[in-house]
Amino acid sequence: MFKIAVLLIFLLIPGASSGAELKGTVLKVKPAENQIVLKTARGEETLLTTKETKGIENAKEGAKVTVTFSEKDGQPKISEIAPDI
């Protein structure tokens, strides 16, 4: 369901393919799967990290963060994780 919502965002909002932001609390960090699970206003969302993800040190369970991501290969991939101050 999340994939469909992200896809709709990118299709309906001009310029969204350059990146979108989510604010939330880190629930889980799964380094072996390159995943971070966030609790956002929309519910739990799982996003993927890559070798290029900046600010990965900010992804600690319980941390409030702003995540910038884009859809690549049908997956929401994180480009940056910043503390939400």
Phi and psi in degrees as a GROMACS rama.xvg file:
@    title "Ramachandran Plot"
@    xaxis  label "Phi"
@    yaxis  label "Psi"
@TYPE xy
-60.719  -41.2222  PHE-2
-60.3071  -39.7794  LYS-3
-65.7706  -43.7991  ILE-4
-61.9757  -43.7679  ALA-5
-64.5158  -42.7887  VAL-6
-60.8741  -43.3643  LEU-7
-62.6015  -39.6406  LEU-8
-58.7442  -45.5419  ILE-9
-70.4956  -29.0413  PHE-10
-80.9068  -32.9719  LEU-11
-94.6541  -21.2894  LEU-12
-110.234  113.977  ILE-13
-59.6456  137.207  PRO-14
82.5134  -4.52502  GLY-15
-68.2146  -22.24  ALA-16
-66.2068  -15.9358  SER-17
-78.5782  -13.7063  SER-18
147.813  147.385  GLY-19
-129.966  162.053  ALA-20
-120.846  145.06  GLU-21
-131.039  138.587  LEU-22
-110.984  138.153  LYS-23
-175.19  -173.509  GLY-24
-110.785  132.815  THR-25
-70.7945  119.828  VAL-26
-92.3011  -43.6191  LEU-27
-144.588  145.918  LYS-28
-119.668  122.538  VAL-29
-119.964  82.173  LYS-30
-60.3106  -36.3922  PRO-31
-64.5309  -29.8471  ALA-32
-100.692  1.27457  GLU-33
55.9652  44.337  ASN-34
-126.941  149.802  GLN-35
-130.975  132.55  ILE-36
-106.202  124.302  VAL-37
-112.267  146.168  LEU-38
-99.3309  115.55  LYS-39
-119.576  -179.227  THR-40
-62.1368  -23.1591  ALA-41
-90.8846  -6.05318  ARG-42
118.406  -159.538  GLY-43
-79.9226  133.976  GLU-44
-133.417  133.65  GLU-45
-106.444  125.702  THR-46
-124.326  157.242  LEU-47
-101.659  142.252  LEU-48
-99.7137  160.21  THR-49
-133.469  178.194  THR-50
-63.4494  -24.2764  LYS-51
-89.5347  -5.27064  GLU-52
-61.7969  124.546  THR-53
-92.6749  148.109  LYS-54
75.7718  22.4875  GLY-55
-57.977  -26.2677  ILE-56
-66.3407  -16.3469  GLU-57
-80.9054  -10.4005  ASN-58
-87.8276  83.2686  ALA-59
-120.545  140.74  LYS-60
-53.6359  129.907  GLU-61
93.0541  -13.119  GLY-62
-74.6693  140.151  ALA-63
-89.5583  125.65  LYS-64
-136.647  161.831  VAL-65
-114.513  125.205  THR-66
-111.832  127.48  VAL-67
-101.165  129.294  THR-68
-144.755  165.964  PHE-69
-143.705  159.747  SER-70
-84.0947  119.918  GLU-71
-135.223  129.256  LYS-72
55.174  35.8247  ASP-73
76.054  10.2435  GLY-74
-126.993  143.96  GLN-75
-78.0231  109.018  PRO-76
-109.547  132.449  LYS-77
-81.4933  131.417  ILE-78
-98.4376  -29.9146  SER-79
-153.976  143.797  GLU-80
-122.213  119.277  ILE-81
-122.498  146.871  ALA-82
-62.9105  139.58  PRO-83
-94.9885  103.994  ASP-84
